[in-house]
Amino acid sequence: MSYVEIPGAKVPIRMWTDPAAVEGAAMRQLQNVATLPWIEGLAVMPDVHYGKGATVGSVIAMRGAVCPAAVGVDIGCGMSAVRTSLTASDLPGDLSRLRSKIEQAIPVGRGMHEDPVDPGRLHGVATARWEDFWGRFGAVAEAVRFRQERAVKQMATLGSGNHFIEVCTDETDSVWLMLHSGSRNIGKELAEHHIGVAQKLPHNQGLVDRDLAVFVADTPQMAAYRNDLFWAQEYAAYNRTLMMALLKDVIRKEFKKAKPSFAPEISCHHNYVAEERYDGMDLLVTRKGAIRAGSGEYGIIPGSMGTGSYIVKGLGNERAFNSASHGAGRRMSRSAAKRRFTTRDLQEQTRGVECRKDSGVVDEIPAAYKPIDQVIDQQRDLVEVVAKLRQVVCVKG
């Protein structure tokens, strides 16, 4: 579908979904964002749903300002995927051992490595900027610096919630590796710190929603946020790179006879800020639950843990600020999913997938998410499909 444009107070709201299908609370958030004095554009992806301050599945372009709550608390959260030389016929009938080996190699939930992961010991990981990256930690917000040891040990860990590691097959039976994670606890603490700072600034006192508090250009608060934001985005990228290297090591060991090789990795943030230029203006573009989909750029749009995912290539649609959805998008809250579904429902909906099927992940049941095929169909003018993947192993946080 092409987008639908509805009026907003300062800018129109361009929606790649049926406005009638958007929950009322999310629609009010979109209208609130459209009132911000600094806003230059707002694009809404088909996976849109209610979030804190700004909806998940929105792209907000501002001039001279940025809203930290519109980035989200998991700064730099995103996806990585790689096609392997393995085929479905190389996989064993029982995939439980493979899932166990992945879980042993990569801590999940609130877990961390006993000793920090040394990228120099991992195959194919560039280490040229590693020391500089950690050296810059001393310049982040003082309120979180005491978390450095935890941040170091949480590097190359999955986290919880909707984060996952998957082994998938595509329609040609090629095996893919895919993972979803972000900046772990350090990104969350940096985000919450700066949201608190922004909410106290005088220029934010008259906003319709205090969670839409912004930093404005040429202020010390903006400079501090940008420093921490970009550092956390880099942390998230490193986190995925190191996890993928650990995952590849598991695959090499488990499939020694097949001697697996790996294509170049595809990686994309979907909670982040980028400096981009549109209509002759330099803008700060915030994607919260959205990926960049510039012309020819590869992206990843995952579904739920039982419904498959898509590798896509961007079409460079500037009306959407070169963006696309970041996934299927929730259609009910976690608490609602837990009330409505049982472990038996989870087992049925994840039939054929080697994964957890206990009460701890019922809130991630496929039925709690929008149908991924429908979400893809709604953005055919934003991306083209390169491959459709179906997970056979799913490790949840």
Buried (B, 14 or more C-beta within 10 A) or exposed (E): EEBBEBEBEBBEBBBBBEBEEBBEEBBBBBBBBBBBBBBBBBBBBBBBBBBBBBBBBBBBBBBBBBBBBBBBBBBBBBBBBBBBBBBEEBBEEEBEEBBEBBBEBBBBBEBBBEEBBEBEEBEEBEEEEBEEEBEBBEEBBEBBEEBBEBBBBBBBBBBBBBBBBBBBBBEEEBBBBBBBBBBBBBBBBBBBBBBEBBBEBEBBEEBEBBBBBBBBBEEEBBEBBBBBBBBBBBBBBBBBBBBBBBBBBBBBEBBEEBEBEBEEBBBBBBBBBBEBEBEEEEBBBBBBBBBBBBEEBBBBBBBBBBBBBBBBBBBBBBBBBBBBBBBBBBBBEBEEBBEEBEBEBBEBBBEEBBBBBEEEBBBBBBBBBBBBBEBBEBBEBBBEEBBBBBBBBBBBB
